[in-house]
Amino acid sequence: MSTTPGSMQEVITLPLTLEQIQAFKQDNRISAVVPVGLDEVSNLTPEELADHLSMKLVDSDLLTDVQYERAGVQGDQIVLMNISGDVTMLLETLELFTDYAQDEEDAE
C-alpha cells in the first residue's frame, strides 16, 4: 500500500474501501493511480468522466472536486490516471446511513 497520507502510490484495480479511505485521506482528500480503459471514457462528457473516475476510485459518485491527470499507460488501451477528490460528502453520507441504521436497530 501507499506510504504517504492522501495518496496510494501503487496502481489500484479495485475501489478503495472505507478503511483505506480513512487511513489514506489527508485534508479530506484521497488520491490513487487507477487503470482506465480508453473504451470506458472515450464518449463521456467531463461531468460523466468525473463520476466514472469517482466510481473507480471509491465506488461512489459522491467524490467531489475530482481532479485527474495521466500517470502512464499500460498497453494500447489502458491509461493510468492519478485521480484525486474530496471525500467529505462521501464520509458524511456514510455516517448518516450508519446513524440511521443504528437508530433503527435501537428502536427494535
N, C-alpha and C positions, 0 to 999 in steps of 0.2 A: 504494500500500500504506500501511500504518499508519506513524505516526511515533513512537508510544510503545511501549516494551517491554511485552510481555504482552498487547497489545490491538491489534486491527485496527479502524481507525476506519470504513472503508467497509464496505458490505454485501458479503459474500462469497456466491457462488452455488455454489461447488464446495468440497468439504472441503479443509482445509489440507494441504499436502504436508509431508513430513518436514523439508525445508529451511525451510519457512515456520514450522513449529512450533519448530525450533531457533532461528531468527532472532528470533522474537517472544515466546518464553517468558520469564517473569520469575518467579523463585522457583518454578520448575517448574509455573507456571500459564499458561494461554493463554485468551484470550477474543476473541470477534469477534461481529459482528452478522450474523445469518443469517435469511433469509426462511423462514417455516414456514407451510405451508398449514393452515388450520383443519381441513380434512378429514383431514389426516395425523395429527392428535393428539387429535381430539375424543373418541375412545374408549379412550385409553391410561391405564393406571394410572400413578401417579407414577414407579415404577421403570422402566416401559416408556418413559415420556416422557423420562427422563434418558438412557436408552440411545439412543433415537431422536435426541435432540439431540446426543449424543456422536458418533453416526454422521454427522450433518450437518456437524459441526464438524471432526472429524479422521478420518472414515471408519473408525472403530473404536469398539467399545463399552468400550474399556479406559480411557477418560477417567474419573477418579474425582472425587468431591466436585463433581459437576455442579451449577452454580447458573445460574439464568436469570431474566431479567426482560424485560418488554415494552419495546422501544425505539422502537416506532412501528407503523404499518400501511401496507400497500400495497393499495389497492382494498378490496373487500369481504371477501376470503377469505384474505389473507396478513397475518400478524403478523410484524413484525421483532423477533427475540429476541436480546438480548445474552446469549450463552452463554459460560460460563467453566468451567474444570475443571483438575484436576491431571493433568499428563501423565507423571508419574513411572512408573507401571505400564506405560503405552504405550511409553515410551522404553526401559525395561528389557527388555520383551518383544522389541522390535525388535532390541535389542543381542544378546539371546540367540540369536535367529534368525540374525543376521549372523555371530555367532561360530560357530554350528553349521554354517552354510553354508561358512564359511572352513575349518573343521576337515575337513569332507567333501572340499572341494577339495584341501586339503593332503594328505589320505590317498590321493588318486588319483594 
